[in-house]
Amino acid sequence: MPRHALALTASLLLAACASAPMAPPAAVSDLAPTGKLRAVINYGNPILAKKDAATGEPTGVSVDIARELARRLGVEAELVTVTSAGKSVETLAEGRVDVGFFAIDPARAATTAYTGPYVQIEGAYLVKNDSPIRANEEVDREGVRVAVGAKSAYDLYLARNLKKAKIERAPTSPAVVDYFLANKLEVAAGVKQQLEMDAKRLGGLRLLPGRFMVINQAMGMARGKQAGADYLASFIEEMKSSGFVAEALTRHRIEGAGIAPPGGRP
């Protein structure tokens, strides 16, 4: 899209968002009980957030959504950054934040009230160029060790679905490929875009064709706050339908993620 057209689109979307009604008091109380919207931002998923090289501040799709939500609540956004999905989940569970951005997974649903997904992200496998493994179906075999970010959605999924291969957990998702190489493992698993970047950075590596899973990425908050959960769910649906999420993905030059279909709240 030409730069002037992108700028015009962004201006129109911002104007539309600016005219949106403010959240009802019960939702504000649930989502910003301290007078601020405390949102956890996970640097471990480069599709959604990263640290700006020039300013050191968080930037990305999830950052834009958090700030827009805070604006509608009429409060300041307080962004708490972490380096992994596991730490993001723990930060919400400990009550240090009010909302976060999480992959929908049944293992987390007992304590987390999810919205419907706003983006879908592909999970892929990576191997060395000389690996005999050529297809996703060949990973789950005896003697195959799979590196994955500890407590990530990929970790949770593979722990349920791999029957023969052994899971080896790296500290964070961005560290998976380096961990895979350092420990001479057979396969690395994670965000397709991250694996592609690592393959280009290091060389001698290739992704297996296709994907082994699709991550539905949603917002979430602690259960037990119905007004807040209902408002958050409707907010995310509007962020999709208005084009806010699509424009944010374009503005941040994100590939490897698609807009989730309407609805789908767990």
BABA-367989 format. One record per atom (N, C-alpha, C): residue number from 1; atom name; x, y, z. Coordinates in steps of 0.2 Angstrom, whole numbers, plus 5000, padded with zeros to 4 digits. Last residue first. Example, Ala and Ser with C-alpha at 12.3 -4.5 7.8 and 13.67 -1.06 7.14 Angstrom:
// BABA-367989
  kelo  tornu    c1    c2    c3
     2      N  5064  4989  5035
     2     CA  5068  4995  5036
     2      C  5064  5000  5039
     1      N  5066  4972  5039
     1     CA  5062  4978  5039
     1      C  5066  4984  5039
This chain:
// BABA-367989
  kelo  tornu    c1    c2    c3
   266      N  4930  4909  5120
   266     CA  4929  4903  5123
   266      C  4924  4903  5129
   265      N  4924  4918  5106
   265     CA  4926  4918  5113
   265      C  4925  4912  5116
   264      N  4921  4918  5092
   264     CA  4926  4913  5095
   264      C  4928  4914  5102
   263      N  4920  4933  5082
   263     CA  4917  4929  5088
   263      C  4923  4924  5090
   262      N  4927  4933  5066
   262     CA  4923  4936  5071
   262      C  4921  4931  5076
   261      N  4944  4927  5063
   261     CA  4937  4928  5061
   261      C  4933  4931  5067
   260      N  4959  4936  5065
   260     CA  4955  4930  5067
   260      C  4948  4932  5064
   259      N  4971  4940  5053
   259     CA  4965  4942  5057
   259      C  4961  4937  5058
   258      N  4987  4932  5053
   258     CA  4981  4934  5050
   258      C  4976  4936  5055
   257      N  5005  4933  5052
   257     CA  4999  4933  5056
   257      C  4993  4935  5052
   256      N  5015  4934  5044
   256     CA  5015  4928  5047
   256      C  5009  4928  5052
   255      N  5022  4951  5046
   255     CA  5020  4945  5042
   255      C  5019  4939  5046
   254      N  5021  4968  5050
   254     CA  5021  4961  5053
   254      C  5018  4956  5047
   253      N  5023  4982  5050
   253     CA  5026  4977  5045
   253      C  5026  4970  5047
   252      N  5016  4990  5058
   252     CA  5022  4987  5061
   252      C  5025  4982  5056
   251      N  5005  4993  5049
   251     CA  5010  4998  5051
   251      C  5016  4996  5054
   250      N  4999  4980  5048
   250     CA  5002  4983  5042
   250      C  5007  4989  5044
   249      N  4994  4979  5061
   249     CA  4999  4974  5058
   249      C  5003  4976  5052
   248      N  4986  4990  5061
   248     CA  4992  4989  5066
   248      C  4997  4984  5063
   247      N  4976  4987  5052
   247     CA  4980  4992  5051
   247      C  4987  4992  5055
   246      N  4970  4975  5058
   246     CA  4973  4975  5052
   246      C  4978  4980  5050
   245      N  4965  4981  5070
   245     CA  4970  4976  5071
   245      C  4974  4976  5064
   244      N  4956  4991  5065
   244     CA  4961  4993  5069
   244      C  4967  4988  5069
   243      N  4945  4987  5058
   243     CA  4951  4987  5054
   243      C  4957  4989  5058
   242      N  4933  4985  5064
   242     CA  4934  4992  5062
   242      C  4941  4992  5058
   241      N  4934  4971  5068
   241     CA  4929  4973  5063
   241      C  4930  4980  5060
   240      N  4944  4971  5078
   240     CA  4944  4967  5072
   240      C  4940  4970  5066
   239      N  4939  4980  5088
   239     CA  4946  4981  5085
   239      C  4947  4977  5079
   238      N  4927  4974  5091
   238     CA  4927  4980  5087
   238      C  4934  4982  5084
   237      N  4932  4963  5098
   237     CA  4928  4962  5091
   237      C  4927  4968  5087
   236      N  4937  4969  5108
   236     CA  4942  4965  5104
   236      C  4938  4964  5097
   235      N  4926  4974  5115
   235     CA  4931  4979  5112
   235      C  4935  4975  5107
   234      N  4919  4963  5119
   234     CA  4916  4967  5114
   234      C  4921  4972  5111
   233      N  4928  4958  5129
   233     CA  4927  4954  5123
   233      C  4924  4958  5117
   232      N  4928  4969  5138
   232     CA  4934  4967  5134
   232      C  4933  4963  5128
   231      N  4915  4968  5143
   231     CA  4917  4974  5139
   231      C  4924  4972  5135
   230      N  4916  4955  5149
   230     CA  4911  4956  5143
   230      C  4913  4963  5139
   229      N  4925  4958  5159
   229     CA  4926  4952  5154
   229      C  4922  4953  5148
   228      N  4919  4968  5166
   228     CA  4926  4969  5163
   228      C  4927  4964  5157
   227      N  4908  4961  5171
   227     CA  4907  4967  5168
   227      C  4914  4969  5163
   226      N  4914  4950  5178
   226     CA  4910  4949  5172
   226      C  4909  4955  5168
   225      N  4926  4944  5185
   225     CA  4925  4951  5184
   225      C  4921  4951  5178
   224      N  4931  4931  5186
   224     CA  4927  4933  5192
   224      C  4925  4941  5191
   223      N  4948  4929  5180
   223     CA  4940  4927  5180
   223      C  4937  4930  5186
   222      N  4959  4941  5173
   222     CA  4957  4936  5178
   222      C  4950  4935  5178
   221      N  4960  4942  5155
   221     CA  4960  4945  5162
   221      C  4958  4939  5167
   220      N  4966  4943  5138
   220     CA  4963  4940  5144
   220      C  4964  4944  5150
   219      N  4965  4943  5120
   219     CA  4966  4946  5127
   219      C  4963  4942  5132
   218      N  4973  4930  5110
   218     CA  4967  4934  5112
   218      C  4970  4939  5118
   217      N  4977  4920  5096
   217     CA  4979  4925  5101
   217      C  4974  4930  5103
   216      N  4978  4904  5092
   216     CA  4973  4910  5092
   216      C  4975  4914  5098
   215      N  4990  4896  5082
   215     CA  4988  4899  5089
   215      C  4983  4905  5088
   214      N  4990  4881  5074
   214     CA  4988  4888  5073
   214      C  4986  4891  5080
   213      N  5002  4869  5070
   213     CA  4997  4871  5074
   213      C  4995  4879  5072
   212      N  5012  4865  5061
   212     CA  5009  4860  5065
   212      C  5003  4862  5070
   211      N  5013  4870  5044
   211     CA  5012  4872  5051
   211      C  5010  4866  5055
   210      N  5023  4869  5029
   210     CA  5017  4870  5032
   210      C  5017  4872  5040
   209      N  5039  4861  5029
   209     CA  5033  4864  5026
   209      C  5027  4864  5030
   208      N  5051  4866  5041
   208     CA  5047  4860  5038
   208      C  5041  4863  5035
   207      N  5064  4877  5038
   207     CA  5058  4875  5041
   207      C  5055  4870  5038
   206      N  5082  4875  5041
   206     CA  5076  4875  5036
   206      C  5070  4874  5040
   205      N  5099  4880  5042
   205     CA  5093  4878  5045
   205      C  5087  4879  5040
   204      N  5111  4887  5038
   204     CA  5111  4880  5039
   204      C  5105  4876  5042
   203      N  5109  4902  5047
   203     CA  5111  4898  5041
   203      C  5111  4891  5043
   202      N  5106  4913  5056
   202     CA  5112  4908  5058
   202      C  5114  4904  5052
   201      N  5097  4921  5051
   201     CA  5102  4924  5055
   201      C  5108  4919  5055
   200      N  5088  4913  5044
   200     CA  5092  4918  5040
   200      C  5098  4920  5044
   199      N  5083  4907  5056
   199     CA  5086  4903  5050
   199      C  5090  4907  5046
   198      N  5077  4917  5063
   198     CA  5083  4914  5066
   198      C  5087  4910  5060
   197      N  5067  4920  5055
   197     CA  5072  4925  5056
   197      C  5078  4922  5059
   196      N  5059  4908  5056
   196     CA  5062  4911  5049
   196      C  5067  4916  5050
   195      N  5056  4908  5069
   195     CA  5060  4903  5067
   195      C  5063  4905  5060
   194      N  5047  4919  5069
   194     CA  5054  4920  5073
   194      C  5058  4914  5071
   193      N  5037  4915  5061
   193     CA  5041  4921  5059
   193      C  5047  4921  5063
   192      N  5032  4904  5068
   192     CA  5035  4903  5062
   192      C  5039  4909  5060
   191      N  5035  4901  5085
   191     CA  5032  4905  5080
   191      C  5036  4905  5074
   190      N  5041  4883  5087
   190     CA  5039  4890  5089
   190      C  5035  4894  5084
   189      N  5053  4871  5089
   189     CA  5046  4873  5088
   189      C  5045  4880  5090
   188      N  5067  4861  5082
   188     CA  5065  4867  5086
   188      C  5058  4869  5084
   187      N  5075  4845  5083
   187     CA  5069  4850  5081
   187      C  5068  4856  5085
   186      N  5086  4839  5089
   186     CA  5084  4837  5082
   186      C  5079  4842  5079
   185      N  5100  4847  5097
   185     CA  5093  4843  5097
   185      C  5091  4842  5090
   184      N  5112  4852  5103
   184     CA  5112  4847  5098
   184      C  5105  4843  5097
   183      N  5112  4862  5112
   183     CA  5111  4856  5115
   183      C  5110  4850  5109
   182      N  5114  4873  5103
   182     CA  5118  4872  5109
   182      C  5118  4865  5112
   181      N  5102  4873  5095
   181     CA  5109  4871  5092
   181      C  5114  4870  5098
   180      N  5092  4875  5104
   180     CA  5091  4869  5100
   180      C  5098  4867  5097
   179      N  5095  4888  5109
   179     CA  5095  4882  5114
   179      C  5095  4875  5110
   178      N  5093  4895  5097
   178     CA  5100  4895  5100
   178      C  5101  4889  5105
   177      N  5080  4893  5096
   177     CA  5084  4890  5091
   177      C  5091  4890  5094
   176      N  5074  4899  5108
   176     CA  5073  4892  5106
   176      C  5078  4889  5101
   175      N  5073  4911  5113
   175     CA  5080  4908  5114
   175      C  5079  4901  5111
   174      N  5061  4916  5111
   174     CA  5066  4919  5107
   174      C  5072  4915  5107
   173      N  5054  4909  5122
   173     CA  5053  4907  5114
   173      C  5058  4910  5110
   172      N  5065  4904  5135
   172     CA  5060  4908  5132
   172      C  5059  4906  5125
   171      N  5073  4893  5140
   171     CA  5070  4898  5144
   171      C  5064  4902  5142
   170      N  5067  4877  5132
   170     CA  5072  4883  5132
   170      C  5069  4888  5137
   169      N  5064  4861  5135
   169     CA  5062  4867  5136
   169      C  5067  4873  5137
   168      N  5061  4847  5125
   168     CA  5066  4850  5129
   168      C  5065  4858  5129
   167      N  5051  4833  5124
   167     CA  5051  4840  5124
   167      C  5057  4842  5128
   166      N  5053  4818  5113
   166     CA  5054  4821  5120
   166      C  5054  4829  5119
   165      N  5041  4808  5104
   165     CA  5046  4813  5104
   165      C  5047  4816  5111
   164      N  5029  4802  5107
   164     CA  5035  4798  5107
   164      C  5041  4803  5107
   163      N  5018  4810  5107
   163     CA  5018  4804  5111
   163      C  5025  4801  5112
   162      N  5012  4827  5108
   162     CA  5018  4822  5106
   162      C  5018  4816  5110
   161      N  5001  4833  5114
   161     CA  5000  4829  5107
   161      C  5006  4825  5105
   160      N  5003  4840  5126
   160     CA  4997  4836  5125
   160      C  4997  4831  5119
   159      N  5015  4846  5123
   159     CA  5015  4842  5129
   159      C  5009  4837  5129
   158      N  5011  4854  5112
   158     CA  5015  4849  5111
   158      C  5016  4844  5117
   157      N  5004  4864  5120
   157     CA  5001  4860  5114
   157      C  5005  4854  5113
   156      N  5013  4870  5129
   156     CA  5007  4867  5131
   156      C  5004  4862  5126
   155      N  5023  4874  5119
   155     CA  5024  4870  5125
   155      C  5018  4866  5127
   154      N  5015  4884  5113
   154     CA  5018  4878  5109
   154      C  5020  4873  5114
   153      N  5013  4893  5122
   153     CA  5007  4889  5120
   153      C  5009  4883  5116
   152      N  5026  4891  5135
   152     CA  5023  4894  5129
   152      C  5017  4890  5127
   151      N  5033  4885  5145
   151     CA  5026  4887  5146
   151      C  5023  4891  5141
   150      N  5048  4887  5136
   150     CA  5045  4885  5142
   150      C  5038  4888  5143
   149      N  5049  4885  5119
   149     CA  5049  4889  5124
   149      C  5045  4887  5130
   148      N  5057  4869  5114
   148     CA  5051  4874  5114
   148      C  5052  4879  5119
   147      N  5065  4856  5104
   147     CA  5066  4862  5109
   147      C  5060  4867  5108
   146      N  5063  4839  5104
   146     CA  5060  4845  5102
   146      C  5061  4851  5107
   145      N  5071  4825  5099
   145     CA  5070  4829  5104
   145      C  5068  4836  5102
   144      N  5068  4808  5094
   144     CA  5068  4815  5092
   144      C  5067  4819  5098
   143      N  5067  4795  5099
   143     CA  5074  4798  5098
   143      C  5074  4805  5096
   142      N  5052  4791  5091
   142     CA  5057  4789  5096
   142      C  5064  4792  5094
   141      N  5043  4805  5084
   141     CA  5046  4798  5084
   141      C  5051  4797  5089
   140      N  5036  4817  5078
   140     CA  5034  4813  5084
   140      C  5036  4806  5083
   139      N  5040  4821  5065
   139     CA  5043  4824  5071
   139      C  5042  4819  5077
   138      N  5034  4818  5054
   138     CA  5039  4814  5055
   138      C  5043  4816  5062
   137      N  5024  4827  5051
   137     CA  5022  4820  5054
   137      C  5027  4816  5056
   136      N  5031  4837  5045
   136     CA  5028  4838  5052
   136      C  5027  4831  5055
   135      N  5045  4831  5035
   135     CA  5038  4833  5036
   135      C  5036  4833  5043
   134      N  5058  4827  5036
   134     CA  5056  4831  5030
   134      C  5049  4834  5031
   133      N  5073  4823  5044
   133     CA  5065  4824  5045
   133      C  5063  4829  5039
   132      N  5086  4821  5043
   132     CA  5082  4817  5039
   132      C  5074  4818  5039
   131      N  5095  4837  5041
   131     CA  5091  4832  5045
   131      C  5087  4828  5041
   130      N  5103  4846  5035
   130     CA  5105  4839  5034
   130      C  5101  4834  5038
   129      N  5098  4858  5040
   129     CA  5098  4856  5033
   129      C  5099  4849  5032
   128      N  5089  4856  5056
   128     CA  5096  4858  5052
   128      C  5095  4855  5045
   127      N  5073  4863  5057
   127     CA  5078  4857  5058
   127      C  5084  4860  5055
   126      N  5057  4868  5065
   126     CA  5064  4870  5061
   126      C  5069  4864  5063
   125      N  5040  4870  5064
   125     CA  5045  4866  5066
   125      C  5051  4868  5062
   124      N  5027  4882  5069
   124     CA  5031  4878  5064
   124      C  5037  4875  5067
   123      N  5012  4890  5070
   123     CA  5017  4887  5074
   123      C  5021  4882  5069
   122      N  5004  4906  5065
   122     CA  5006  4899  5064
   122      C  5012  4896  5068
   121      N  4991  4915  5073
   121     CA  4998  4914  5072
   121      C  5000  4907  5070
   120      N  4978  4926  5072
   120     CA  4980  4919  5072
   120      C  4987  4919  5069
   119      N  4971  4939  5082
   119     CA  4975  4937  5077
   119      C  4976  4929  5077
   118      N  4960  4939  5091
   118     CA  4961  4945  5087
   118      C  4966  4943  5081
   117      N  4948  4927  5099
   117     CA  4955  4929  5096
   117      C  4955  4935  5091
   116      N  4937  4933  5112
   116     CA  4939  4930  5106
   116      C  4946  4932  5103
   115      N  4945  4934  5128
   115     CA  4941  4937  5123
   115      C  4941  4932  5117
   114      N  4946  4924  5143
   114     CA  4948  4926  5136
   114      C  4943  4930  5133
   113      N  4950  4923  5159
   113     CA  4944  4925  5155
   113      C  4946  4927  5148
   112      N  4959  4911  5168
   112     CA  4959  4917  5163
   112      C  4953  4917  5159
   111      N  4958  4900  5175
   111     CA  4960  4906  5179
   111      C  4959  4912  5174
   110      N  4955  4890  5166
   110     CA  4952  4889  5172
   110      C  4953  4896  5176
   109      N  4963  4892  5154
   109     CA  4956  4894  5154
   109      C  4953  4894  5161
   108      N  4975  4886  5153
   108     CA  4975  4892  5156
   108      C  4968  4895  5157
   107      N  4973  4874  5146
   107     CA  4976  4874  5152
   107      C  4976  4880  5156
   106      N  4967  4878  5134
   106     CA  4963  4876  5139
   106      C  4966  4875  5146
   105      N  4972  4893  5127
   105     CA  4974  4887  5128
   105      C  4970  4884  5134
   104      N  4976  4907  5117
   104     CA  4970  4903  5120
   104      C  4973  4896  5121
   103      N  4990  4917  5121
   103     CA  4987  4912  5116
   103      C  4982  4908  5120
   102      N  4987  4934  5126
   102     CA  4989  4927  5127
   102      C  4986  4922  5122
   101      N  4990  4948  5134
   101     CA  4989  4946  5128
   101      C  4991  4939  5127
   100      N  4981  4955  5148
   100     CA  4987  4953  5145
   100      C  4985  4951  5138
    99      N  4976  4966  5163
    99     CA  4975  4962  5156
    99      C  4981  4960  5153
    98      N  4981  4970  5175
    98     CA  4974  4969  5174
    98      C  4972  4965  5168
    97      N  4995  4964  5185
    97     CA  4992  4967  5179
    97      C  4985  4966  5179
    96      N  4998  4957  5197
    96     CA  5002  4963  5195
    96      C  4999  4967  5189
    95      N  4992  4945  5200
    95     CA  4988  4951  5201
    95      C  4992  4958  5200
    94      N  4997  4933  5197
    94     CA  5000  4936  5203
    94      C  4996  4943  5205
    93      N  4992  4931  5184
    93     CA  4990  4927  5190
    93      C  4992  4930  5197
    92      N  4999  4940  5176
    92     CA  4992  4941  5177
    92      C  4990  4937  5183
    91      N  5012  4934  5178
    91     CA  5011  4941  5180
    91      C  5004  4943  5181
    90      N  5011  4922  5172
    90     CA  5012  4922  5179
    90      C  5011  4929  5182
    89      N  5009  4925  5159
    89     CA  5003  4922  5162
    89      C  5004  4923  5170
    88      N  5022  4931  5156
    88     CA  5016  4935  5155
    88      C  5010  4932  5159
    87      N  5030  4920  5158
    87     CA  5030  4926  5163
    87      C  5024  4930  5162
    86      N  5026  4912  5147
    86     CA  5025  4910  5154
    86      C  5025  4915  5159
    85      N  5030  4920  5137
    85     CA  5023  4919  5138
    85      C  5022  4916  5145
    84      N  5043  4932  5140
    84     CA  5041  4925  5139
    84      C  5033  4925  5140
    83      N  5048  4944  5145
    83     CA  5051  4941  5140
    83      C  5049  4934  5137
    82      N  5038  4959  5149
    82     CA  5041  4952  5150
    82      C  5044  4949  5144
    81      N  5032  4975  5154
    81     CA  5035  4970  5149
    81      C  5038  4964  5152
    80      N  5018  4983  5157
    80     CA  5023  4979  5161
    80      C  5026  4974  5156
    79      N  5011  4999  5155
    79     CA  5014  4993  5152
    79      C  5019  4990  5156
    78      N  4998  5008  5159
    78     CA  5004  5006  5162
    78      C  5006  4999  5159
    77      N  4988  5020  5152
    77     CA  4990  5014  5151
    77      C  4997  5013  5155
    76      N  4976  5030  5161
    76     CA  4982  5029  5158
    76      C  4984  5022  5157
    75      N  4958  5030  5156
    75     CA  4964  5030  5161
    75      C  4970  5029  5157
    74      N  4947  5029  5149
    74     CA  4948  5035  5152
    74      C  4953  5035  5157
    73      N  4944  5018  5142
    73     CA  4942  5017  5149
    73      C  4943  5024  5153
    72      N  4949  5022  5130
    72     CA  4942  5021  5131
    72      C  4940  5020  5138
    71      N  4963  5021  5133
    71     CA  4959  5028  5131
    71      C  4952  5027  5132
    70      N  4965  5008  5135
    70     CA  4966  5013  5141
    70      C  4962  5019  5139
    69      N  4963  5003  5122
    69     CA  4958  5001  5128
    69      C  4959  5006  5134
    68      N  4974  5009  5116
    68     CA  4967  5011  5114
    68      C  4962  5009  5119
    67      N  4984  5003  5123
    67     CA  4983  5010  5123
    67      C  4977  5012  5121
    66      N  4982  4989  5119
    66     CA  4982  4991  5126
    66      C  4981  4998  5127
    65      N  4984  4991  5105
    65     CA  4978  4989  5107
    65      C  4977  4990  5115
    64      N  4998  4994  5104
    64     CA  4993  4999  5101
    64      C  4986  4997  5104
    63      N  5003  4983  5110
    63     CA  5004  4989  5113
    63      C  4999  4994  5111
    62      N  5000  4973  5100
    62     CA  4997  4972  5107
    62      C  4998  4979  5111
    61      N  5008  4978  5089
    61     CA  5001  4977  5089
    61      C  4998  4977  5096
    60      N  5021  4989  5095
    60     CA  5019  4983  5092
    60      C  5011  4983  5092
    59      N  5033  4993  5108
    59     CA  5030  4994  5102
    59      C  5027  4988  5099
    58      N  5041  4999  5123
    58     CA  5038  4994  5119
    58      C  5034  4997  5113
    57      N  5056  5009  5121
    57     CA  5050  5008  5123
    57      C  5046  5002  5119
    56      N  5069  5012  5116
    56     CA  5068  5007  5121
    56      C  5061  5006  5124
    55      N  5070  5021  5105
    55     CA  5068  5023  5112
    55      C  5068  5019  5117
    54      N  5076  5013  5095
    54     CA  5078  5020  5096
    54      C  5076  5022  5103
    53      N  5071  5000  5095
    53     CA  5078  5001  5095
    53      C  5080  5008  5097
    52      N  5057  4995  5105
    52     CA  5059  5000  5100
    52      C  5067  5001  5101
    51      N  5054  4978  5108
    51     CA  5057  4985  5111
    51      C  5059  4989  5105
    50      N  5038  4971  5103
    50     CA  5046  4971  5103
    50      C  5048  4978  5106
    49      N  5024  4961  5099
    49     CA  5027  4966  5103
    49      C  5035  4966  5102
    48      N  5019  4951  5090
    48     CA  5014  4956  5094
    48      C  5018  4962  5097
    47      N  5029  4945  5084
    47     CA  5023  4947  5080
    47      C  5019  4952  5083
    46      N  5038  4941  5094
    46     CA  5039  4946  5089
    46      C  5034  4949  5085
    45      N  5035  4936  5109
    45     CA  5032  4935  5103
    45      C  5033  4941  5098
    44      N  5042  4941  5120
    44     CA  5044  4934  5118
    44      C  5040  4932  5111
    43      N  5037  4952  5126
    43     CA  5042  4953  5120
    43      C  5044  4946  5117
    42      N  5022  4955  5131
    42     CA  5026  4949  5130
    42      C  5031  4951  5124
    41      N  5015  4965  5142
    41     CA  5017  4965  5135
    41      C  5022  4960  5135
    40      N  5001  4968  5153
    40     CA  5007  4964  5152
    40      C  5009  4964  5145
    39      N  4994  4983  5159
    39     CA  4994  4978  5154
    39      C  5001  4974  5153
    38      N  4984  4992  5169
    38     CA  4990  4988  5169
    38      C  4990  4982  5164
    37      N  4976  5006  5168
    37     CA  4976  5000  5165
    37      C  4983  4997  5165
    36      N  4973  5014  5184
    36     CA  4977  5014  5178
    36      C  4975  5007  5175
    35      N  4965  5013  5195
    35     CA  4965  5020  5191
    35      C  4970  5020  5185
    34      N  4965  5001  5199
    34     CA  4970  5005  5203
    34      C  4970  5012  5200
    33      N  4956  4994  5191
    33     CA  4955  4995  5198
    33      C  4959  5000  5202
    32      N  4952  4992  5177
    32     CA  4957  4997  5180
    32      C  4956  4999  5187
    31      N  4942  4983  5175
    31     CA  4948  4983  5171
    31      C  4954  4987  5173
    30      N  4932  4985  5184
    30     CA  4935  4979  5184
    30      C  4942  4979  5180
    29      N  4929  4999  5182
    29     CA  4931  4997  5189
    29      C  4935  4990  5189
    28      N  4925  4999  5169
    28     CA  4931  5003  5171
    28      C  4934  5000  5178
    27      N  4914  4992  5170
    27     CA  4919  4989  5166
    27      C  4926  4992  5168
    26      N  4906  5001  5178
    26     CA  4907  4994  5180
    26      C  4913  4991  5177
    25      N  4905  5012  5169
    25     CA  4909  5012  5175
    25      C  4911  5005  5178
    24      N  4908  5009  5151
    24     CA  4903  5010  5157
    24      C  4907  5009  5164
    23      N  4919  5018  5141
    23     CA  4917  5011  5144
    23      C  4912  5013  5150
    22      N  4914  5030  5128
    22     CA  4918  5028  5134
    22      C  4915  5021  5137
    21      N  4911  5027  5111
    21     CA  4909  5029  5117
    21      C  4914  5026  5123
    20      N  4923  5033  5098
    20     CA  4919  5028  5101
    20      C  4917  5030  5108
    19      N  4930  5043  5092
    19     CA  4923  5044  5093
    19      C  4919  5039  5096
    18      N  4942  5037  5090
    18     CA  4942  5043  5095
    18      C  4934  5045  5096
    17      N  4940  5028  5081
    17     CA  4941  5026  5087
    17      C  4940  5031  5092
    16      N  4939  5036  5070
    16     CA  4934  5032  5071
    16      C  4934  5030  5079
    15      N  4952  5042  5069
    15     CA  4946  5046  5070
    15      C  4940  5042  5073
    14      N  4960  5031  5067
    14     CA  4961  5034  5073
    14      C  4955  5039  5075
    13      N  4955  5028  5054
    13     CA  4954  5023  5060
    13      C  4955  5026  5066
    12      N  4960  5039  5047
    12     CA  4953  5038  5047
    12      C  4951  5033  5053
    11      N  4973  5038  5049
    11     CA  4970  5044  5051
    11      C  4963  5042  5052
    10      N  4976  5026  5042
    10     CA  4977  5026  5049
    10      C  4974  5032  5052
     9      N  4973  5030  5029
     9     CA  4969  5024  5032
     9      C  4970  5025  5040
     8      N  4983  5039  5027
     8     CA  4976  5041  5027
     8      C  4971  5036  5030
     7      N  4994  5031  5027
     7     CA  4993  5037  5032
     7      C  4986  5039  5033
     6      N  4992  5023  5016
     6     CA  4992  5020  5023
     6      C  4991  5025  5028
     5      N  4992  5032  5006
     5     CA  4986  5029  5007
     5      C  4986  5026  5014
     4      N  5006  5036  5007
     4     CA  5000  5041  5008
     4      C  4994  5038  5010
     3      N  5012  5024  5004
     3     CA  5013  5027  5011
     3      C  5008  5032  5012
     2      N  5003  5011  4996
     2     CA  5007  5017  4996
     2      C  5007  5021  5002
     1      N  5004  4994  5000
     1     CA  5000  5000  5000
     1      C  5004  5006  5000
